[in-house]
Amino acid sequence: MSISAAQCRGARGLLGWSQSDLSEASKTATKTIADFERGARQPYPRTLEDVRKALERAGIEFIDENGGGAGVRLKKSKR
């Protein structure tokens, strides 16, 4: 599953992460993330997969387009 720039921004917001935080977690250049989020470029599929996996490891769930729009949410914590 690919992610959109809006989902990436939203996921970072939920986590309180900067673009630099995501860059470090995903081993992706900060400029690549910044350009993607502002719509200036579409990263390679492998790069987007690395970004998605880093966000998922941090607790983000991506919600597919299901008529209500694609989105993100934090996973419930297991207590």
Secondary structure, DSSP 8 states (H G I E B T S, - for coil): ----HHHHHHHHHHHT--HHHHHHHHT--HHHHHHHHTTS----HHHHHHHHHHHHHTTEEEE--SSS--EEEE-----
